[in-house]
Each structure stands twice: as structure tokens, then as C-alpha cells.
Amino acid sequence: MRRRYAERMASDSGRSAAGAAQRSSSFRVAARLGYVVLGVVHVVIGSIAITVAQGAGGGADADQGGAMSQLARLPFGVVLLWIIALGLFALAIWQVTEAFLERDPDAKTKWAHRAKYVGTAIAYVSIGATALVYAMGGRSDSSESAQTLSSRLLAAPGGVLVLVLLGLVVIGVGIAFVYRGALRRFEEYLDLPGGVARTGILALGVVGYVAKGVAIGVVGVLFVVASLTHDPERAGGLDGALRSLAELPFGTLVLWIVGGGLIVYGLFCVARARYARL
């Protein structure tokens, strides 16, 4: 009885803190800034992907690390990276507060929403942490990290199965993005204006979500391929996924489309900063 009471008190305290955070106007501004910087990162990644499609990618990685490296070279780039990190951390915290405040009467739906919020928060923290590493003069290679993870899993008992499951989860995330985009499920989280502006923002969302879903899905496929071939080098993160698209028949065209779609997703994120329901 005492344990249930303590758990209830802790839950109520968490909801109270989450509610207080969401009522803070400065916190709302920081969270909206998070969407803006998220958009900037995706625009840069998409631009790198297009240079790869042109065969001029050079040593730039078409992933969040490559984007941060490009941004760090700009005037006041370090300041921009700090802003990106802080904005994404604020956006991650907002997602966590959403998880605390989720009150859907259906238990399965409630926990599914909570899992989505927490998963999204983790993704934002990951990108923000990468920005922070570059702001402090370090570097990060997602392809190398993915290969290292794959190598360790393949060397562990049952690691092949774990890597397959990881790949399937990532593929599922990619499918979820395509699903949200194709059916415009993202619209329920926005307060959109009417007329041409609404149509334009919805178009950005559909194209952007589908393109990002394709990119994420390819990353998952590479994890599965790495597990089945026992070759960790095949798991190359987002950069490896995009470069693998270029090797397919009509791959250059596909990579152009995906790169352009990631840029569109970035523009959608910027628009979302204005119209997101916060």
C-alpha cells in the first residue's frame, strides 16, 4: 500500500513538474528554436547527399556529424553549434514532459505515445550531443560508430540475432516516418493557417517525412545485411546508407530525390517551429 502511494506521489510530482515546464514561455521559445536548428541540420545533410549524388561529396559525411563539421567551418560556427545543442536539448526535454503528461484513457495507446515521445527525445539528445562535441573541438563519426557496434554484436553470443532485431527496429522507424508522411499524421500536432500556406506546409511535411523514412529504412537494411553477411563494415550509418543508394541502378537519381527530400524535411521543421502545438 505504501509503495503504491509513493509511486502515485512520484508520478503526480513528475506531472506537476512537466506541466510547470510547459507553461514556461521561455521554455516554449527554446523548444521552438529546437525545431529551427533541427531543420538546419537536415538541410545541411540533404545538401551533402546531393553533392554525393553529383560525385563531388569528397570527404564530407552525409549524416549529423558531417553536418556539424560543415557548420563548424562557418563564421561564428562554434556559436551556432552551441545554439543547436541547447535548442535540441530543450526540444528533447519538451518530449519528455509530453510523455509525463500523456493521459490517453487506453493503456496501450498511452504507453505507445510515451514510447514515441521518449524515443524522439533520445534522437534529439543524440543530435544535440554531436553538436556539443563539435562545438568543443571534437569530432564524431556515425559510420564508424555503427560499424563498431555491429562488430561488437557480431562477436558476442547471440549478437547476430540482436543485430537483426536492431535493424528491424530501425526499418520500423523508417516505415513509421513514411506512414506519417503519406497519411499526413503529423498534421494533428500542428496549428496550421488556412489557404496556400497550409497546403505548402503539408506538402513539405509529406515529402520530407517520406524521404527521411526512406533514408532511415536503408540504415536498418544495412544492419540486417551486416548481420547476415557477418560483415560489420556494411553497417555504415546514415552516410553509408545514402552512399549505398548511389550504387543502385538509377541510384544517383534516387539519392538526388532523398537528398532533396531531407532538405524539404528541414524546411518543414522550420515551419513546424512556428506552428507546432506547444
Residue, then its C-alpha position, 0 to 999 in steps of 0.5 A: m500500500r505504501r509503495r503504491y502511494a509513493e509511486r502515485m506521489a512520484s508520478d503526480s510530482g513528475r506531472s506537476a513538474a512537466g506541466a510547470a515546464q510547459r507553461s514556461s514561455s521561455f521554455r516554449v521559445a527554446a523548444r521552438l528554436g529546437y525545431v529551427v536548428l533541427g531543420v538546419v541540420h537536415v538541410v545541411i545533410g540533404s545538401i551533402a547527399i546531393t553533392v554525393a549524388q553529383g560525385a563531388g561529396g569528397g570527404a564530407d559525411a552525409d549524416q549529423g556529424g558531417a553536418m556539424s563539421q560543415l557548420a563548424r567551418l562557418p563564421f561564428g560556427v562554434v556559436l551556432l553549434w552551441i545554439i543547436a545543442l541547447g535548442l535540441f536539448a530543450l526540444a528533447i526535454w519538451q518530449v519528455t514532459e509530453a510523455f509525463l503528461e500523456r493521459d490517453p484513457d487506453a493503456k496501450t495507446k498511452w504507453a505507445h505515445r510515451a514510447k514515441y515521445v521518449g524515443t524522439a527525445i533520445a534522437y534529439v539528445s543524440i543530435g544535440a550531443t554531436a553538436l556539443v562535441y563539435a562545438m568543443g573541438g571534437r569530432s564524431d563519426s556515425s559510420e564508424s560508430a555503427q560499424t563498431l557496434s555491429s562488430r561488437l554484436l557480431a562477436a558476442p553470443g547471440g549478437v547476430l540475432v540482436l543485430v537483426l532485431l536492431g535493424l528491424v527496429v530501425i526499418g520500423v522507424g523508417i516505415a513509421f516516418v513514411y506512414r506519417g508522411a503519406l497519411r499526413r499524421f503529423e498534421e494533428y500536432l500542428d496549428l496550421p493557417g488556412g489557404v496556400a500556406r497550409t497546403g505548402i506546409l503539408a506538402l513539405g511535411v509529406v515529402g520530407y517525412v517520406a524521404k527521411g523514412v526512406a533514408i532511415g529504412v536503408v540504415g536498418v537494411l544495412f544492419v540486417v545485411a551486416s548481420l547476415t553477411h557477418d560483415p560489420e563494415r556494411a553497417g555504415g550509418l546514415d552516410g553509408a546508407l545514402r552512399s549505398l543508394a548511389e550504387l543502385p541502378f538509377g541510384t544517383l537519381v534516387l539519392w538526388i530525390v532523398g537528398g532533396g527530400l531531407i532538405v524539404y524535411g528541414l524546411f518543414c521543421v522550420a515551419r513546424a517551429r512556428y506552428a507546432r502545438l506547444 
